Amino acid sequence: MKNLKEISTRLKIAKKKVDTNIGKNVGTNAASFGKALKISTELVAAVIVGSTIGFLLDGWFGTKPLLTIVFFIMGVAAGILNVFRAAKRINKNLEE
């Protein structure tokens, strides 16, 4: 009987913790969508900026596809790096 009372007490404590955590998560769907939109925008923007710089430099130096390809790859790398940084920041904020 002592085990049964102990288990029921632990269950009550766990339910209270779950109830308080549910109250904290109200309205986070919109915030999560905003964060996801921000991350995807950062990735796309980095690729567009890199490609544009490469295209403009190709026109200036006359090396048509070379610099566009190089700066496209650099834009993708910068975008992925920004996504990792933003995800790390978001994860850090969630832990606090």
LOTI-333639 format. One record per residue (C-alpha): residue in one letter; x, y, z. Coordinates in steps of 0.2 Angstrom, whole numbers, plus 5000, padded with zeros to 4 digits. Last residue first. Layout:
BEGIN
{type:A, c1:X, c2:Y, c3:Z}
...
//
This chain:
BEGIN
{type:E, c1:5079, c2:5147, c3:4897}
{type:E, c1:5080, c2:5131, c3:4887}
{type:L, c1:5069, c2:5139, c3:4873}
{type:N, c1:5080, c2:5154, c3:4871}
{type:K, c1:5095, c2:5143, c3:4868}
{type:N, c1:5086, c2:5133, c3:4855}
{type:I, c1:5081, c2:5149, c3:4846}
{type:R, c1:5099, c2:5155, c3:4846}
{type:K, c1:5106, c2:5138, c3:4840}
{type:A, c1:5092, c2:5138, c3:4826}
{type:A, c1:5098, c2:5156, c3:4821}
{type:R, c1:5116, c2:5151, c3:4821}
{type:F, c1:5112, c2:5135, c3:4811}
{type:V, c1:5102, c2:5145, c3:4799}
{type:N, c1:5115, c2:5158, c3:4797}
{type:L, c1:5128, c2:5145, c3:4793}
{type:I, c1:5116, c2:5137, c3:4780}
{type:G, c1:5114, c2:5154, c3:4772}
{type:A, c1:5133, c2:5158, c3:4771}
{type:A, c1:5136, c2:5141, c3:4763}
{type:V, c1:5122, c2:5144, c3:4750}
{type:G, c1:5129, c2:5161, c3:4747}
{type:M, c1:5147, c2:5155, c3:4745}
{type:I, c1:5140, c2:5142, c3:4732}
{type:F, c1:5131, c2:5155, c3:4723}
{type:F, c1:5147, c2:5166, c3:4724}
{type:V, c1:5157, c2:5153, c3:4715}
{type:I, c1:5144, c2:5149, c3:4702}
{type:T, c1:5141, c2:5167, c3:4697}
{type:L, c1:5160, c2:5170, c3:4698}
{type:L, c1:5163, c2:5157, c3:4684}
{type:P, c1:5148, c2:5158, c3:4673}
{type:K, c1:5153, c2:5174, c3:4663}
{type:T, c1:5171, c2:5179, c3:4666}
{type:G, c1:5170, c2:5196, c3:4659}
{type:F, c1:5177, c2:5205, c3:4674}
{type:W, c1:5162, c2:5217, c3:4676}
{type:G, c1:5149, c2:5206, c3:4670}
{type:D, c1:5155, c2:5192, c3:4680}
{type:L, c1:5156, c2:5203, c3:4695}
{type:L, c1:5138, c2:5208, c3:4693}
{type:F, c1:5133, c2:5189, c3:4692}
{type:G, c1:5143, c2:5184, c3:4707}
{type:I, c1:5136, c2:5198, c3:4717}
{type:T, c1:5118, c2:5193, c3:4712}
{type:S, c1:5121, c2:5175, c3:4716}
{type:G, c1:5128, c2:5179, c3:4733}
{type:V, c1:5114, c2:5191, c3:4737}
{type:I, c1:5101, c2:5178, c3:4731}
{type:V, c1:5108, c2:5164, c3:4741}
{type:A, c1:5110, c2:5174, c3:4757}
{type:A, c1:5092, c2:5180, c3:4755}
{type:V, c1:5085, c2:5163, c3:4753}
{type:L, c1:5093, c2:5156, c3:4768}
{type:E, c1:5088, c2:5171, c3:4779}
{type:T, c1:5071, c2:5170, c3:4773}
{type:S, c1:5070, c2:5152, c3:4778}
{type:I, c1:5076, c2:5156, c3:4796}
{type:K, c1:5064, c2:5171, c3:4797}
{type:L, c1:5049, c2:5161, c3:4791}
{type:A, c1:5053, c2:5147, c3:4804}
{type:K, c1:5054, c2:5160, c3:4818}
{type:G, c1:5038, c2:5167, c3:4813}
{type:F, c1:5029, c2:5150, c3:4812}
{type:S, c1:5036, c2:5146, c3:4830}
{type:A, c1:5029, c2:5163, c3:4836}
{type:A, c1:5012, c2:5159, c3:4829}
{type:N, c1:5012, c2:5142, c3:4836}
{type:T, c1:5018, c2:5148, c3:4853}
{type:G, c1:5001, c2:5155, c3:4858}
{type:V, c1:4999, c2:5145, c3:4874}
{type:N, c1:5015, c2:5136, c3:4878}
{type:K, c1:5017, c2:5142, c3:4896}
{type:G, c1:5000, c2:5135, c3:4901}
{type:I, c1:5004, c2:5118, c3:4895}
{type:N, c1:5020, c2:5118, c3:4906}
{type:T, c1:5010, c2:5122, c3:4922}
{type:D, c1:4998, c2:5108, c3:4918}
{type:V, c1:5013, c2:5096, c3:4915}
{type:K, c1:5020, c2:5100, c3:4932}
{type:K, c1:5004, c2:5098, c3:4941}
{type:K, c1:5002, c2:5081, c3:4932}
{type:A, c1:5019, c2:5076, c3:4938}
{type:I, c1:5016, c2:5080, c3:4956}
{type:K, c1:4999, c2:5071, c3:4955}
{type:L, c1:5008, c2:5056, c3:4948}
{type:R, c1:5021, c2:5056, c3:4961}
{type:T, c1:5008, c2:5056, c3:4975}
{type:S, c1:4999, c2:5042, c3:4966}
{type:I, c1:5015, c2:5032, c3:4965}
{type:E, c1:5019, c2:5035, c3:4984}
{type:K, c1:5002, c2:5030, c3:4989}
{type:L, c1:5003, c2:5014, c3:4979}
{type:N, c1:5020, c2:5010, c3:4986}
{type:K, c1:5014, c2:5012, c3:5004}
{type:M, c1:5000, c2:5000, c3:5000}
//
